[in-house]
Amino acid sequence: MKLSFTLAALLCGTTLATTAWCKDDPAAGAKLYSANCTACHGTDRAGMPGAFPALTDISKRLQPAQIKDKIRKGGGLMPPFAQLSQQEIDDIASYLAK
């Protein structure tokens, strides 16, 4: 019984510690943006008028949850990026918010 309690406490502590370390990382988001987004939206996030929208000031047009949803699911000409983890999506959104 004592061993079960100790293991349960240890697992809960590990889960909480992992969650505490998962913070948005704009620097990681910049690398992910470069690898996944620049082909269409450009290195300067200016897009291509008429084809790919500019992502400059995207946080003025969309809420953070909407940005993350668009990355995950895509829309229009944009493909879904379902292969990205939630943390990676959070990082890209954090980078775009800058």
Protein Blocks (a to p, Z undefined) as FASTA:
>chain_A
ZZmmmmmmmmmmmmmmmmmmmccdfklmmmmmmmmmmmmnopnlnopghiaccfehklmm
pcfklmmmmmmnogajbccffkbcfklmmmmmmmmmZZ
